[in-house]
Structure formats: C-alpha cells, structure tokens
Amino acid sequence: MTATEPAVGSDEVADELRDDLQGAFRAQLIRAFAQLAIADLLADGPRTAEDLAGAVGADERMLRSFLGACEDLRLVVTEGSERLALTERGQRLRTDAEPNAHARWLLGPGTSRTYEHIADAVRAGTSAAEVLGTHPYRHFATSTEEGSAFDEVMDAFTGIAVPALLSAYDFSDAGRIVDIGGGKGTLLAGVLAGTPNATGVLYEAPRLVELARKELAGTVPSDLVERIEFVEGDFLESVPSGGKVYLLKSVICDWDDDAVERLLRNVHEAMDPDSRLLVIEWFGPEPQEATPQSYARDFFLRATFGGRLRSWQSLATALVTTGFTINSVVPAFAPPPSSWSLIVATP
C-alpha cells in the first residue's frame, strides 16, 4: 500500500462503496427521465416543475423531487424562478437520441432482472438469464418498449458502421446477400444501396421481420425494398440457401459455444462452394491480455445473454471447426462505438 492509498476499511473506501451501491438507483433515474420524455419537453427552453407536471401528467410534488434528483445527475439545471433547463447531458436523452433508447432497454426489466441473479449465475456457471428463466430476447418479443429500444440501439450502431464495411469489403459481385439475424435491416439496406446489382434476404425472428418491413418501407427507396426478401426463421435451426454472401453481424457474441457451433454449421450447410461468409464481430483480447474493462464487457455478455467476448483466435477456431477456411481479416474496420472487426471465410 502506498502513502497515497486510503487504508482498507477507511471511511473514504466505505463511502466509495456506498456510492457505487447507489449506482442502480441513479441509472433508473436516467431511465425514468428518458421514459417521461423530459428532454423533449425542455427542448424549446426552460419550464417550471408545475408546467412540466401538467405536460407529463404527473404529481407535481413527486416530479419536483424527481427533477431535483435529476439535477444532481446533471441532466437539468435550475435557472431563476425555479425554471428548469436542459444540460448537455440531458439533451442526449431526447427520444430521437441513441442514449435514450440505450437507457430504456439496458435498464428495463428484461435485462435488469438478470442483474439480480449474477451471484447465482457465477455459482452455476451459466447466464443469469437462464437462472431467471427468461432470456432478454424472449422478453423483447413481448415488451414493445424494451424490444423497440434495443432495436434502436443496434440500428444506430449498425448505421455508423455501414460506410466502413463498404470500404472494407467489395460487394460488387455479391449477387444474393443473406443477412442472418439482421435486425431491422439497416445493414442489409445499406449494403444494397451501395451495391445496385445485388439482392438481399433479411432472415430474422417474426417480430423483427414484420418491423423491418414497416420501417424500411418508410425510410429507404421503394426500389431498394423490392430487392429484399423477408424470411422468418430461427438460425439455430436452419439458414436460407442460395446466397453468394452471408452476413453475421454481432450475432455470435450473444450465444454460447454450442449455439455458435450449431449456427455456423447451419450457415456452412446453406452455402454454395463459391459463397462467402462475413463475420462482423468485436475481437476480445486473448486471455493473457485481458483487462478489467474487457472482463467487464465479457461478463455482461455472459450474464445477460449467455454469450461471451471472443478473441480473434477463438472465433477462428470456431470457424475452422465447423468447416470454414479463413480468407482475410480486417481488425477494427468500424469506427467507435461500433469498433467491429471483419472475418471473411469460405466453406
């Protein structure tokens, strides 16, 4: 222990721990701020708590106290005559901003309930979702707010990465592109927009196929939508055949090794000899190079989804074991916060 470090058990250390234990409450305050759309209501300028209570349909005394707590989190600031104004942090929680959706899915019951079972998961060596008996993905299928918020976050990260992917890989002879677990179709639509001669297949769960049909119809040109075939299914059971290029973006990280092997074998079986698989994933460090930050990210995936943050070597082993040959690797081709890497493999 150095002279600058507080002694274990000192008031300073205990105060830090108590502060950390309040983190869950502070996080839920941020979620509530997003749910109540306070940032939207203050977008045009400061308002009083009384005015906001009427707009929100809230109890004024409770809202006043809540907003005081939010001021402690630097989401709002009081400006004379008890009028409340947005801070820069608060502005990032507008309903059209990604952090708003992040707060609504990451802190919603479907995910946060798993946190209560972390100790059980550590003892059992399984995900907290399995201990709880409800996987977040199953919950998202029935919770409109959390499911749509999760989709928005994934959509935002994907949108940032599309131009980088088009630069990292030449899709000019892609022909038929099959996006496996492609969410709302942002990646596929972006690739097709940059590859005029290609067609696409969006392969997803029924909820997301329906959502993708509606959203793409309102956000991309109709002739592009006409080039997309929407197919419902479970990639752990089968994968559509006939694709020249198969996409797997941020899918593998959410599943355990057995599920990943089933998925990759299904893809391998569906591919033609001249097809290519593009695995777009985060590369975790090798075990000997792990850091506290990488452990935290890895444990979040293990505890909530049952997946893990795999190193390049681990991903390569999974691909080779299921019959693939690795053709090329492009580390960290996507800008932050996506920061995905690309592996191109053939059957």
C-alpha positions as CSV (number, residue, x, y, z in Angstrom):
1,M,0.0,0.0,0.0
2,T,1.4,3.4,-0.9
3,A,1.2,6.5,1.2
4,T,-1.5,8.0,-1.1
5,E,-3.8,5.0,-0.9
6,P,-6.5,5.0,1.8
7,A,-6.4,2.2,4.3
8,V,-8.8,-0.7,3.7
9,G,-11.9,-0.1,5.7
10,S,-11.4,3.6,6.0
11,D,-14.3,6.0,5.7
12,E,-13.2,7.0,2.2
13,V,-13.2,3.5,0.9
14,A,-16.6,2.8,2.6
15,D,-18.0,6.0,1.1
16,E,-16.9,4.9,-2.4
17,L,-18.6,1.6,-1.9
18,R,-21.8,3.1,-0.7
19,D,-21.7,5.5,-3.6
20,D,-21.3,2.6,-6.0
21,L,-24.3,0.8,-4.4
22,Q,-26.4,3.8,-5.3
23,G,-25.5,3.3,-8.9
24,A,-28.5,1.2,-9.7
25,F,-30.8,3.9,-8.4
26,R,-29.1,6.7,-10.3
27,A,-29.3,4.6,-13.5
28,Q,-33.0,4.1,-13.0
29,L,-33.4,7.8,-12.6
30,I,-31.9,8.3,-16.0
31,R,-34.2,5.6,-17.5
32,A,-37.2,7.4,-15.9
33,F,-36.0,10.7,-17.3
34,A,-36.0,9.1,-20.8
35,Q,-39.4,7.4,-20.3
36,L,-41.0,10.6,-19.2
37,A,-39.5,12.4,-22.2
38,I,-38.4,15.3,-20.1
39,A,-35.6,16.2,-22.6
40,D,-38.2,16.6,-25.3
41,L,-40.4,18.8,-23.1
42,L,-37.5,21.1,-22.3
43,A,-36.1,21.2,-25.9
44,D,-37.6,24.6,-26.6
45,G,-36.5,26.2,-23.4
46,P,-36.8,26.2,-19.6
47,R,-40.1,25.4,-17.9
48,T,-41.3,25.2,-14.3
49,A,-41.9,21.9,-12.4
50,E,-45.6,22.9,-12.3
51,D,-45.7,23.3,-16.1
52,L,-43.9,20.0,-16.6
53,A,-46.2,18.2,-14.2
54,G,-49.1,19.2,-16.4
55,A,-47.3,18.1,-19.6
56,V,-46.3,14.8,-18.2
57,G,-49.5,14.1,-16.3
58,A,-47.5,13.7,-13.0
59,D,-47.9,14.6,-9.4
60,E,-46.2,17.9,-9.0
61,R,-44.6,17.3,-5.6
62,M,-43.2,14.0,-6.8
63,L,-42.0,15.4,-10.1
64,R,-40.3,18.3,-8.3
65,S,-38.4,15.9,-6.1
66,F,-37.5,13.7,-9.1
67,L,-36.2,16.7,-11.1
68,G,-34.1,17.7,-8.1
69,A,-32.5,14.3,-8.2
70,C,-32.0,14.6,-11.9
71,E,-30.3,17.9,-11.3
72,D,-27.9,16.1,-9.0
73,L,-27.1,13.8,-12.1
74,R,-26.5,17.0,-14.2
75,L,-29.5,16.3,-16.5
76,V,-31.2,19.6,-15.7
77,V,-30.2,22.8,-14.1
78,T,-32.4,25.4,-12.2
79,E,-32.4,28.8,-13.8
80,G,-34.1,31.5,-11.8
81,S,-37.7,31.5,-10.7
82,E,-37.5,27.7,-10.4
83,R,-37.4,27.2,-14.1
84,L,-35.6,24.1,-15.2
85,A,-33.4,23.9,-18.3
86,L,-31.7,21.0,-20.0
87,T,-27.9,20.5,-19.7
88,E,-25.8,19.0,-22.4
89,R,-26.1,15.6,-20.7
90,G,-29.9,15.9,-20.6
91,Q,-30.1,16.8,-24.2
92,R,-28.5,13.4,-25.1
93,L,-31.7,11.8,-23.7
94,R,-34.1,13.2,-26.3
95,T,-36.3,10.4,-27.7
96,D,-34.5,10.7,-31.0
97,A,-31.1,10.2,-29.5
98,E,-29.4,6.8,-29.1
99,P,-28.7,7.1,-25.3
100,N,-32.4,7.4,-24.7
101,A,-33.1,4.0,-26.3
102,H,-30.0,2.6,-24.5
103,A,-31.4,3.6,-21.2
104,R,-34.8,2.1,-21.9
105,W,-33.5,-1.3,-23.0
106,L,-30.4,-1.7,-20.8
107,L,-32.3,-0.7,-17.6
108,G,-35.6,-2.3,-18.4
109,P,-36.9,-5.4,-16.6
110,G,-35.9,-7.8,-19.4
111,T,-32.2,-7.0,-18.8
112,S,-32.0,-5.6,-15.4
113,R,-33.8,-8.6,-13.8
114,T,-30.8,-10.7,-14.8
115,Y,-28.5,-8.5,-12.7
116,E,-30.3,-9.7,-9.5
117,H,-29.1,-13.3,-10.3
118,I,-25.4,-12.6,-11.0
119,A,-24.2,-14.5,-7.9
120,D,-26.4,-17.5,-8.8
121,A,-25.0,-17.4,-12.4
122,V,-21.4,-17.3,-11.1
123,R,-22.1,-20.4,-8.9
124,A,-23.9,-22.3,-11.7
125,G,-21.5,-21.3,-14.5
126,T,-24.4,-20.2,-16.7
127,S,-26.1,-17.0,-17.6
128,A,-28.3,-15.1,-15.2
129,A,-31.0,-15.2,-17.8
130,E,-31.0,-19.0,-17.6
131,V,-31.2,-18.8,-13.8
132,L,-34.1,-16.4,-14.1
133,G,-35.7,-18.5,-16.8
134,T,-36.4,-15.6,-19.2
135,H,-33.8,-14.7,-21.9
136,P,-33.8,-11.0,-22.8
137,Y,-34.6,-11.8,-26.4
138,R,-37.7,-13.6,-25.4
139,H,-38.7,-10.7,-23.2
140,F,-38.1,-8.2,-26.0
141,A,-40.5,-10.2,-28.2
142,T,-43.3,-9.4,-25.8
143,S,-42.2,-5.9,-24.4
144,T,-42.8,-3.3,-27.1
145,E,-40.9,-0.6,-25.2
146,E,-37.8,-2.6,-24.4
147,G,-37.7,-4.5,-27.6
148,S,-38.0,-1.4,-29.8
149,A,-35.4,0.4,-27.7
150,F,-33.0,-2.5,-28.1
151,D,-33.6,-2.5,-31.8
152,E,-33.0,1.3,-32.0
153,V,-29.6,1.0,-30.3
154,M,-28.4,-1.9,-32.5
155,D,-29.7,0.1,-35.5
156,A,-27.8,3.2,-34.6
157,F,-24.5,1.3,-34.1
158,T,-25.0,-0.5,-37.4
159,G,-25.7,2.6,-39.3
160,I,-22.4,4.1,-38.2
161,A,-20.6,1.0,-39.5
162,V,-22.2,0.6,-42.9
163,P,-19.9,3.0,-44.8
164,A,-16.8,1.5,-43.2
165,L,-17.9,-2.0,-44.2
166,L,-18.5,-0.9,-47.8
167,S,-14.9,0.4,-47.8
168,A,-13.5,-2.7,-46.1
169,Y,-15.2,-5.3,-48.4
170,D,-16.0,-5.2,-52.1
171,F,-19.6,-6.3,-52.6
172,S,-19.7,-5.7,-56.4
173,D,-20.1,-9.4,-57.3
174,A,-22.2,-10.3,-54.2
175,G,-25.3,-11.2,-56.1
176,R,-27.7,-12.5,-53.4
177,I,-26.8,-11.3,-49.9
178,V,-28.3,-13.2,-46.9
179,D,-28.2,-11.2,-43.6
180,I,-28.7,-13.7,-40.8
181,G,-30.2,-12.1,-37.7
182,G,-30.2,-8.8,-39.5
183,G,-32.5,-6.9,-37.1
184,K,-34.5,-4.1,-38.8
185,G,-32.5,-4.4,-42.0
186,T,-30.2,-1.4,-41.6
187,L,-27.1,-3.3,-42.5
188,L,-28.6,-5.1,-45.5
189,A,-30.3,-2.0,-46.8
190,G,-27.1,0.0,-46.5
191,V,-25.1,-2.7,-48.3
192,L,-27.7,-3.0,-51.1
193,A,-27.8,0.8,-51.5
194,G,-24.0,0.7,-52.3
195,T,-24.4,-2.5,-54.4
196,P,-27.1,-1.7,-57.1
197,N,-26.9,-5.1,-58.8
198,A,-27.4,-7.2,-55.6
199,T,-30.5,-8.6,-54.0
200,G,-30.9,-9.4,-50.3
201,V,-32.6,-11.7,-47.8
202,L,-33.3,-10.5,-44.3
203,Y,-33.5,-13.6,-42.1
204,E,-34.9,-12.8,-38.7
205,A,-37.4,-13.7,-36.0
206,P,-41.1,-13.0,-36.9
207,R,-41.3,-9.8,-34.7
208,L,-38.3,-8.3,-36.4
209,V,-39.3,-9.3,-39.9
210,E,-42.6,-7.5,-39.5
211,L,-40.9,-4.4,-38.0
212,A,-38.3,-4.3,-40.8
213,R,-41.0,-4.4,-43.5
214,K,-42.7,-1.4,-42.0
215,E,-39.6,0.7,-41.2
216,L,-37.7,0.1,-44.4
217,A,-40.8,0.9,-46.4
218,G,-40.8,4.4,-44.8
219,T,-37.0,5.1,-44.8
220,V,-35.5,3.7,-48.0
221,P,-36.5,4.0,-51.7
222,S,-39.2,1.6,-52.8
223,D,-37.0,0.0,-55.5
224,L,-34.4,-0.9,-52.8
225,V,-37.1,-2.5,-50.6
226,E,-38.3,-4.5,-53.7
227,R,-34.8,-6.1,-53.8
228,I,-35.2,-7.5,-50.3
229,E,-36.8,-10.8,-49.5
230,F,-38.1,-11.0,-45.9
231,V,-37.8,-14.5,-44.4
232,E,-38.9,-15.6,-40.9
233,G,-37.0,-18.3,-39.1
234,D,-34.6,-19.5,-36.4
235,F,-30.9,-19.5,-37.4
236,L,-30.2,-22.2,-34.8
237,E,-32.5,-24.5,-36.8
238,S,-31.6,-23.6,-40.4
239,V,-30.4,-20.8,-42.7
240,P,-31.7,-19.9,-46.2
241,S,-29.7,-21.3,-49.0
242,G,-28.6,-19.8,-52.3
243,G,-26.7,-16.8,-51.0
244,K,-23.4,-15.6,-52.6
245,V,-22.6,-13.6,-49.4
246,Y,-23.8,-14.3,-45.9
247,L,-23.6,-11.7,-43.2
248,L,-23.3,-12.4,-39.4
249,K,-23.1,-9.1,-37.6
250,S,-22.8,-9.0,-33.8
251,V,-24.7,-12.3,-33.5
252,I,-22.0,-14.7,-32.3
253,C,-21.2,-12.7,-29.2
254,D,-24.7,-13.3,-27.8
255,W,-24.5,-17.1,-27.8
256,D,-22.7,-19.9,-26.0
257,D,-20.2,-22.2,-27.8
258,D,-22.8,-25.0,-28.5
259,A,-25.2,-22.5,-30.1
260,V,-22.5,-20.8,-32.1
261,E,-21.4,-24.2,-33.5
262,R,-25.0,-25.0,-34.5
263,L,-25.3,-21.6,-36.2
264,L,-22.1,-21.9,-38.1
265,R,-22.8,-25.5,-39.2
266,N,-26.2,-24.3,-40.5
267,V,-24.6,-21.5,-42.4
268,H,-22.0,-23.8,-43.8
269,E,-24.7,-26.3,-45.0
270,A,-26.6,-23.5,-46.7
271,M,-23.7,-22.1,-48.6
272,D,-22.5,-22.9,-52.1
273,P,-18.9,-23.7,-52.7
274,D,-18.2,-20.2,-54.0
275,S,-20.2,-18.4,-51.3
276,R,-18.5,-16.2,-48.7
277,L,-19.3,-15.6,-45.0
278,L,-18.7,-12.2,-43.5
279,V,-18.4,-12.4,-39.7
280,I,-18.6,-8.9,-38.2
281,E,-17.8,-9.0,-34.5
282,W,-15.9,-7.4,-31.7
283,F,-12.5,-9.0,-31.1
284,G,-11.8,-9.6,-27.4
285,P,-8.3,-9.9,-26.1
286,E,-6.5,-13.2,-25.6
287,P,-6.8,-14.5,-22.0
288,Q,-3.3,-13.4,-21.1
289,E,-4.0,-9.9,-22.5
290,A,-7.4,-9.4,-20.8
291,T,-8.0,-6.1,-18.9
292,P,-10.6,-5.2,-16.3
293,Q,-12.5,-3.4,-19.0
294,S,-12.6,-6.4,-21.3
295,Y,-13.6,-8.6,-18.4
296,A,-16.5,-6.3,-17.6
297,R,-17.7,-6.4,-21.2
298,D,-17.2,-10.2,-21.4
299,F,-19.1,-10.8,-18.2
300,F,-22.0,-8.6,-19.2
301,L,-22.5,-10.8,-22.3
302,R,-22.1,-14.0,-20.3
303,A,-24.5,-12.9,-17.6
304,T,-27.3,-11.3,-19.7
305,F,-27.3,-13.2,-23.0
306,G,-25.2,-16.3,-22.3
307,G,-22.6,-15.3,-24.9
308,R,-19.1,-14.0,-24.5
309,L,-16.5,-11.7,-25.9
310,R,-14.4,-13.9,-28.1
311,S,-10.8,-13.3,-29.1
312,W,-9.7,-13.5,-32.8
313,Q,-8.2,-16.9,-32.1
314,S,-11.4,-18.2,-30.5
315,L,-13.5,-17.0,-33.5
316,A,-11.0,-18.5,-35.9
317,T,-11.2,-21.9,-34.1
318,A,-15.0,-21.9,-34.2
319,L,-15.0,-21.2,-37.9
320,V,-12.3,-23.8,-38.8
321,T,-14.0,-26.4,-36.5
322,T,-17.3,-26.0,-38.5
323,G,-15.6,-26.4,-41.9
324,F,-14.7,-22.9,-42.9
325,T,-11.5,-21.6,-44.4
326,I,-10.5,-18.1,-43.3
327,N,-9.6,-15.9,-46.3
328,S,-9.0,-12.5,-44.7
329,V,-9.3,-10.5,-41.5
330,V,-9.8,-6.7,-41.2
331,P,-9.4,-5.7,-37.5
332,A,-11.4,-2.8,-36.1
333,F,-12.7,-1.6,-39.5
334,A,-15.6,0.2,-38.0
335,P,-15.4,3.5,-36.0
336,P,-16.3,3.8,-32.3
337,P,-18.6,3.0,-30.7
338,S,-19.1,0.0,-33.0
339,S,-15.4,-0.9,-33.4
340,W,-16.2,-4.2,-35.2
341,S,-13.7,-6.4,-36.9
342,L,-14.3,-8.4,-40.1
343,I,-13.5,-12.0,-40.9
344,V,-14.1,-13.3,-44.5
345,A,-14.5,-17.1,-44.7
346,T,-15.4,-19.7,-47.3
347,P,-16.9,-23.2,-46.9
